[in-house]
Amino acid sequence: MTSPRKLDIFQGLFVVVFAVTLGFSVVNPFFSVYVKTLTERGLFIALVFSGFFLAKVIFTPFLCRRSDFADRRIFIFAGLVLHTIVAFFFFLLPENVFFIIVLRFLQGVATAMVRPVAQAIVGDISPENHEGTSMGTFDVSFYIAAGIGPLLGGAVGDIIGYRGIFGILLLLCFIALLVLLATMRGGTRSCANHIGDVKEVKTVFENPRLQGLFPYILTRSFGIVIMPVFLPLLLYTRFHTNHLEIGICIAAGPITTALLLRGTGKLSDRWNRKTLVAAGGVASGLFMLCVPLVQSFWLIVILCVLLACSSALSLPASTALLVEEGRVHGLGYTMGLFHTAMNIGFFLGLIIAGLLMDTLGISSIFFAAGLLVMLGTLFFVLRLHGMAWEL
């Protein structure tokens, strides 16, 4: 960051995203198991999670677009307030599956106002030609929390139970709200002041780079979403793992990603970003195909680490490409489109995964995910063919 003011904004948002993500990561690896105590239907389990992503698909583009023309802090504040309210109701341990679906939908609305808008602000204040480093460093807040959360949730779940897990979520959402109020002083509109130059929507979809990125992000999301939702079920049914063992497996990937992100972010500022995106996508698809084939808990942990390495390779590069385009089309809008594509992948992925689980078994979910990730990467490569692929 080039000024103390921008550094304060960056650090405040870093803590906010870390706290919210940590709360979600404490709950998410065990949420599918909690819902399974209320219903045995794989499709109902998928609906609980897909409602969350459906809300993000509906609200993220509009809210992020509006943040290009307003104080972005307002959107983050509203999202954190809604997060805290929803977390309180989860703390009461609801047993009605349909009420849980509604709560998860509202949680999705809240999420649409926090991380995408925070990323837009970080994109605003990132120096040119250092977008990969800035975005990679900021995403450490997400992945280190995603790594710590399952371990914390597993320990708390084994000792206290689900009320303790949801209690941590409530506490962390409230802390994030306090941190935002304490640190985000003044306006947070685009520091780069590109809003007046934002192009029309039609121009965005004529952009070959975005045409290649969005299908890549959508299919990559299928592989991402099944890990915290269906991998715990695979571990539980195949290896009879406890909460802590599930937490270790789910945490291995995000912790690895967090450790690598700053380095791979710097790499994406020096090497060809499209090459890094393609390499990470191919590797991710191959590792995903291997998950249901291994017969050892610790081999699955190793696969999670390898998946994280491939994600860390492609993530800063793909985000930096989006920041470059966002400076033309509006960062809130571009990040909104990115998260919309991602959440469409999450939503459809969960529905497809639930149906696959009910018809072909849980292993088929990981085979489908691996194939889709590789197809999305192939589309990215073909769409950007000839656009300076050298390192």
C-alpha positions as CSV (number, residue, x, y, z in Angstrom):
1,M,0.0,0.0,0.0
2,T,1.3,3.5,-0.9
3,S,-0.1,5.5,2.1
4,P,-1.0,5.1,5.7
5,R,-4.6,5.6,5.0
6,K,-4.7,2.9,2.4
7,L,-2.8,0.6,4.7
8,D,-5.4,1.2,7.5
9,I,-8.2,0.3,5.0
10,F,-6.4,-2.8,3.9
11,Q,-5.7,-4.0,7.5
12,G,-9.2,-3.3,8.7
13,L,-10.7,-5.2,5.8
14,F,-8.2,-8.0,6.3
15,V,-9.4,-8.5,9.9
16,V,-13.1,-8.3,8.9
17,V,-12.8,-10.9,6.2
18,F,-10.7,-13.1,8.5
19,A,-13.2,-13.0,11.3
20,V,-16.2,-13.7,9.2
21,T,-14.4,-16.5,7.3
22,L,-13.2,-18.0,10.5
23,G,-16.8,-18.1,11.8
24,F,-18.0,-19.8,8.6
25,S,-15.1,-22.2,8.6
26,V,-15.8,-23.3,12.1
27,V,-19.3,-24.2,11.1
28,N,-19.2,-25.4,7.4
29,P,-17.3,-28.7,7.7
30,F,-19.8,-29.9,10.2
31,F,-23.0,-28.3,8.9
32,S,-23.7,-31.1,6.5
33,V,-23.4,-33.6,9.3
34,Y,-25.7,-31.5,11.5
35,V,-28.3,-31.3,8.8
36,K,-27.9,-35.0,8.2
37,T,-29.2,-35.6,11.8
38,L,-32.4,-33.8,10.7
39,T,-32.8,-35.4,7.3
40,E,-31.3,-38.4,5.4
41,R,-32.0,-37.0,1.9
42,G,-28.9,-35.9,0.0
43,L,-31.0,-33.5,-2.0
44,F,-32.2,-31.7,1.1
45,I,-28.7,-31.4,2.4
46,A,-27.7,-29.8,-1.0
47,L,-30.7,-27.4,-0.9
48,V,-29.6,-26.1,2.5
49,F,-26.3,-25.1,1.0
50,S,-27.5,-24.2,-2.5
51,G,-29.9,-21.7,-1.0
52,F,-27.0,-19.8,0.4
53,F,-25.3,-19.6,-3.0
54,L,-28.6,-18.8,-4.9
55,A,-28.9,-15.7,-2.7
56,K,-25.4,-14.7,-3.7
57,V,-26.1,-15.3,-7.4
58,I,-29.2,-13.0,-7.1
59,F,-27.8,-10.2,-5.0
60,T,-24.1,-10.0,-5.7
61,P,-24.2,-8.4,-9.2
62,F,-26.7,-5.7,-8.1
63,L,-25.1,-4.9,-4.8
64,C,-21.5,-4.8,-6.1
65,R,-22.6,-2.7,-9.0
66,R,-24.2,-0.2,-6.6
67,S,-21.1,-0.1,-4.6
68,D,-19.3,1.5,-7.6
69,F,-21.4,4.6,-7.0
70,A,-21.7,4.8,-3.2
71,D,-19.7,4.4,0.0
72,R,-18.7,0.8,-0.1
73,R,-18.5,0.7,3.7
74,I,-22.3,0.9,3.9
75,F,-22.7,-2.4,2.1
76,I,-20.1,-4.2,4.3
77,F,-21.8,-2.8,7.5
78,A,-25.2,-4.0,6.4
79,G,-23.8,-7.4,5.5
80,L,-22.1,-7.8,8.9
81,V,-25.3,-6.8,10.8
82,L,-27.3,-9.4,8.9
83,H,-24.6,-12.0,9.5
84,T,-24.8,-11.4,13.2
85,I,-28.6,-11.7,13.3
86,V,-28.5,-15.0,11.3
87,A,-25.7,-16.4,13.5
88,F,-27.9,-15.7,16.6
89,F,-30.7,-17.9,15.2
90,F,-28.3,-20.7,14.4
91,F,-27.0,-20.5,17.9
92,L,-30.5,-21.5,19.0
93,L,-30.0,-24.8,17.1
94,P,-33.1,-24.8,14.8
95,E,-34.4,-28.2,13.9
96,N,-36.7,-27.3,11.1
97,V,-34.9,-27.9,7.8
98,F,-37.0,-25.3,5.9
99,F,-36.2,-22.6,8.5
100,I,-32.5,-23.5,8.1
101,I,-32.9,-23.1,4.3
102,V,-34.3,-19.6,4.9
103,L,-31.5,-18.7,7.3
104,R,-28.9,-19.9,4.9
105,F,-30.5,-17.8,2.1
106,L,-30.3,-14.7,4.3
107,Q,-26.7,-15.6,5.1
108,G,-26.0,-15.6,1.4
109,V,-27.4,-12.1,1.0
110,A,-25.1,-11.0,3.8
111,T,-22.1,-12.6,2.2
112,A,-22.8,-10.8,-1.1
113,M,-22.2,-7.5,0.7
114,V,-18.9,-8.4,2.5
115,R,-16.1,-10.2,0.7
116,P,-16.8,-9.1,-2.9
117,V,-17.1,-5.4,-1.9
118,A,-14.0,-5.7,0.3
119,Q,-12.1,-7.1,-2.7
120,A,-13.3,-4.2,-4.8
121,I,-11.9,-1.8,-2.3
122,V,-8.6,-3.6,-2.2
123,G,-8.5,-3.5,-6.0
124,D,-9.1,0.2,-5.8
125,I,-6.1,0.8,-3.6
126,S,-3.7,-1.7,-5.3
127,P,-0.8,-0.1,-7.2
128,E,-0.7,-0.8,-10.9
129,N,1.4,-3.9,-11.9
130,H,1.2,-5.2,-8.3
131,E,-2.4,-6.4,-8.4
132,G,-1.4,-10.0,-7.9
133,T,0.7,-9.3,-4.8
134,S,-2.1,-7.1,-3.3
135,M,-4.9,-9.5,-4.0
136,G,-2.9,-12.6,-3.1
137,T,-1.9,-11.0,0.2
138,F,-5.5,-10.0,1.0
139,D,-6.8,-13.4,0.2
140,V,-4.5,-14.8,2.9
141,S,-7.2,-13.5,5.3
142,F,-9.7,-15.8,3.8
143,Y,-7.6,-18.9,3.5
144,I,-5.8,-18.8,6.8
145,A,-9.2,-18.5,8.5
146,A,-10.6,-21.3,6.3
147,G,-7.6,-23.4,7.6
148,I,-7.9,-22.6,11.3
149,G,-11.7,-22.8,11.4
150,P,-12.2,-26.6,10.8
151,L,-9.5,-27.4,13.5
152,L,-11.2,-25.1,16.0
153,G,-14.7,-26.3,15.0
154,G,-13.6,-29.9,15.3
155,A,-12.1,-29.5,18.8
156,V,-15.1,-27.4,20.0
157,G,-17.6,-29.9,18.4
158,D,-16.1,-32.9,20.1
159,I,-16.1,-31.1,23.5
160,I,-19.2,-28.8,23.5
161,G,-21.2,-29.8,20.5
162,Y,-23.0,-27.8,17.9
163,R,-24.1,-25.0,20.2
164,G,-20.4,-24.2,20.8
165,I,-19.7,-24.2,17.1
166,F,-22.6,-21.8,16.3
167,G,-21.6,-19.7,19.3
168,I,-18.2,-19.1,17.8
169,L,-19.8,-18.0,14.6
170,L,-22.0,-15.5,16.4
171,L,-19.1,-14.1,18.4
172,L,-16.8,-13.7,15.3
173,C,-19.5,-11.9,13.3
174,F,-20.0,-9.5,16.1
175,I,-16.3,-8.9,16.4
176,A,-16.1,-8.2,12.6
177,L,-18.8,-5.6,13.0
178,L,-16.9,-3.9,15.8
179,V,-13.7,-3.9,13.8
180,L,-15.4,-2.4,10.8
181,L,-16.8,0.4,12.9
182,A,-13.4,1.0,14.6
183,T,-11.2,1.0,11.5
184,M,-13.2,2.1,8.4
185,R,-13.3,5.8,9.0
186,G,-14.2,8.1,6.1
187,G,-15.5,7.1,2.6
188,T,-14.3,4.0,0.7
189,R,-15.4,4.8,-2.8
190,S,-13.1,4.0,-5.6
191,C,-9.6,5.4,-4.9
192,A,-8.7,5.1,-8.5
193,N,-11.7,7.3,-9.6
194,H,-12.6,5.2,-12.7
195,I,-16.3,5.2,-12.1
196,G,-17.0,7.8,-14.8
197,D,-15.3,5.7,-17.4
198,V,-17.3,2.5,-16.7
199,K,-18.4,0.8,-19.9
200,E,-21.7,-0.8,-20.8
201,V,-22.6,-4.4,-19.9
202,K,-22.5,-5.5,-23.5
203,T,-18.8,-4.4,-23.8
204,V,-17.9,-6.6,-20.8
205,F,-19.3,-9.7,-22.4
206,E,-17.5,-8.9,-25.7
207,N,-14.2,-9.1,-23.8
208,P,-12.3,-12.4,-24.6
209,R,-10.5,-12.4,-21.3
210,L,-13.7,-12.2,-19.3
211,Q,-15.4,-14.7,-21.6
212,G,-12.6,-17.2,-20.8
213,L,-12.4,-16.4,-17.1
214,F,-16.0,-16.7,-16.1
215,P,-16.6,-20.3,-17.4
216,Y,-13.3,-21.2,-15.8
217,I,-14.4,-19.7,-12.5
218,L,-17.8,-21.3,-12.7
219,T,-16.5,-24.9,-13.3
220,R,-13.7,-24.4,-10.8
221,S,-16.3,-23.5,-8.2
222,F,-17.9,-26.9,-8.5
223,G,-14.6,-28.5,-7.3
224,I,-14.3,-26.0,-4.5
225,V,-17.8,-26.3,-3.1
226,I,-17.9,-30.1,-2.8
227,M,-14.9,-30.3,-0.5
228,P,-16.3,-28.8,2.7
229,V,-19.8,-30.2,2.0
230,F,-19.3,-33.7,0.7
231,L,-15.8,-34.6,1.6
232,P,-16.7,-34.8,5.4
233,L,-19.5,-37.2,4.4
234,L,-17.0,-39.3,2.4
235,L,-14.6,-39.4,5.3
236,Y,-17.3,-40.1,7.8
237,T,-18.9,-43.0,5.9
238,R,-15.6,-44.5,4.6
239,F,-13.2,-44.1,7.5
240,H,-15.6,-43.3,10.4
241,T,-13.6,-40.2,11.2
242,N,-14.4,-38.0,14.2
243,H,-14.9,-34.2,14.2
244,L,-11.2,-33.4,14.7
245,E,-10.1,-35.7,11.9
246,I,-12.6,-34.1,9.5
247,G,-11.3,-30.7,10.7
248,I,-7.7,-31.7,10.0
249,C,-8.5,-32.8,6.4
250,I,-10.6,-29.8,5.5
251,A,-8.0,-27.4,7.1
252,A,-5.0,-28.9,5.3
253,G,-6.0,-27.2,2.0
254,P,-6.7,-23.7,3.1
255,I,-3.7,-23.5,5.4
256,T,-1.4,-24.6,2.5
257,T,-3.1,-22.0,0.2
258,A,-2.6,-19.3,2.8
259,L,1.1,-20.1,3.1
260,L,1.6,-19.9,-0.6
261,L,-0.6,-17.0,-1.7
262,R,1.8,-14.1,-1.2
263,G,4.5,-15.9,-3.1
264,T,2.3,-17.0,-5.9
265,G,0.8,-13.4,-6.0
266,K,4.3,-12.0,-6.6
267,L,4.8,-14.7,-9.2
268,S,1.7,-13.6,-11.0
269,D,3.1,-10.1,-11.2
270,R,6.2,-11.4,-13.0
271,W,5.0,-14.3,-15.1
272,N,2.2,-14.7,-17.6
273,R,-1.0,-14.8,-15.6
274,K,-2.9,-16.8,-18.2
275,T,-0.3,-19.6,-18.1
276,L,-0.6,-19.8,-14.3
277,V,-4.4,-19.9,-14.4
278,A,-4.3,-22.8,-17.0
279,A,-1.6,-24.8,-15.1
280,G,-3.5,-24.5,-11.8
281,G,-6.8,-25.5,-13.4
282,V,-5.4,-28.7,-15.1
283,A,-3.6,-29.8,-11.9
284,S,-6.8,-29.2,-9.8
285,G,-8.9,-31.3,-12.1
286,L,-6.4,-34.2,-12.0
287,F,-6.1,-34.2,-8.2
288,M,-9.9,-34.0,-7.8
289,L,-10.3,-37.1,-9.9
290,C,-8.0,-39.0,-7.5
291,V,-9.9,-38.2,-4.3
292,P,-12.4,-41.2,-4.4
293,L,-9.7,-43.6,-5.6
294,V,-7.5,-43.5,-2.5
295,Q,-8.2,-45.8,0.4
296,S,-6.3,-44.0,3.2
297,F,-7.4,-41.0,5.3
298,W,-3.9,-39.5,5.2
299,L,-3.6,-39.9,1.4
300,I,-6.8,-37.8,1.1
301,V,-5.1,-35.2,3.3
302,I,-2.2,-35.2,1.0
303,L,-4.5,-34.8,-2.0
304,C,-6.1,-31.8,-0.3
305,V,-2.7,-30.2,0.1
306,L,-1.9,-30.8,-3.6
307,L,-5.3,-29.3,-4.6
308,A,-4.4,-26.3,-2.5
309,C,-1.1,-25.9,-4.2
310,S,-2.8,-25.8,-7.6
311,S,-5.4,-23.3,-6.4
312,A,-2.7,-21.1,-4.9
313,L,-1.0,-21.1,-8.3
314,S,-4.0,-19.9,-10.2
315,L,-6.0,-17.8,-7.7
316,P,-3.8,-14.5,-7.6
317,A,-3.3,-14.6,-11.3
318,S,-7.1,-14.9,-12.1
319,T,-8.0,-12.2,-9.6
320,A,-5.3,-9.9,-10.9
321,L,-6.7,-10.3,-14.4
322,L,-10.1,-9.3,-13.0
323,V,-8.7,-6.2,-11.4
324,E,-7.1,-5.2,-14.7
325,E,-10.5,-5.4,-16.3
326,G,-12.2,-3.8,-13.3
327,R,-10.3,-0.6,-13.8
328,V,-12.1,-0.4,-17.2
329,H,-15.6,-1.7,-16.3
330,G,-15.8,-0.8,-12.6
331,L,-14.2,-2.9,-9.8
332,G,-17.4,-3.5,-7.9
333,Y,-19.1,-4.6,-11.1
334,T,-16.3,-6.9,-12.2
335,M,-15.9,-8.4,-8.8
336,G,-19.6,-8.9,-8.7
337,L,-19.6,-10.8,-12.0
338,F,-16.7,-12.9,-10.7
339,H,-18.5,-13.8,-7.5
340,T,-21.7,-14.4,-9.5
341,A,-20.0,-16.9,-11.8
342,M,-18.5,-18.5,-8.7
343,N,-21.8,-18.8,-6.9
344,I,-23.6,-20.1,-9.9
345,G,-21.0,-22.9,-9.9
346,F,-21.6,-23.4,-6.2
347,F,-25.3,-23.5,-6.5
348,L,-25.5,-25.8,-9.5
349,G,-22.6,-27.8,-8.2
350,L,-24.5,-28.6,-5.0
351,I,-27.7,-29.5,-6.7
352,I,-25.8,-31.8,-9.2
353,A,-23.8,-33.3,-6.3
354,G,-26.9,-34.0,-4.3
355,L,-28.5,-35.8,-7.2
356,L,-25.3,-37.7,-8.0
357,M,-25.1,-38.8,-4.4
358,D,-28.6,-40.1,-4.4
359,T,-28.3,-41.9,-7.7
360,L,-24.6,-42.9,-8.3
361,G,-23.0,-42.6,-4.9
362,I,-20.7,-40.1,-3.3
363,S,-17.6,-41.0,-5.3
364,S,-19.3,-39.9,-8.5
365,I,-19.4,-36.3,-7.2
366,F,-15.6,-36.0,-7.2
367,F,-15.2,-37.6,-10.7
368,A,-17.7,-35.1,-12.1
369,A,-16.0,-32.2,-10.4
370,G,-12.6,-33.2,-11.8
371,L,-13.9,-33.5,-15.3
372,L,-15.8,-30.2,-15.1
373,V,-12.7,-28.3,-13.8
374,M,-10.6,-29.6,-16.7
375,L,-13.3,-28.7,-19.2
376,G,-13.5,-25.2,-17.9
377,T,-9.7,-24.8,-18.1
378,L,-9.8,-26.1,-21.7
379,F,-12.4,-23.5,-22.6
380,F,-10.2,-20.8,-20.9
381,V,-7.2,-21.9,-23.0
382,L,-9.1,-22.0,-26.2
383,R,-10.8,-18.7,-25.7
384,L,-7.6,-16.9,-25.0
385,H,-5.6,-18.8,-27.6
386,G,-2.8,-16.7,-29.1
387,M,-3.0,-13.9,-26.4
388,A,0.7,-14.0,-25.2
389,W,1.0,-17.3,-23.4
390,E,4.7,-17.2,-22.9
391,L,6.1,-16.9,-19.3
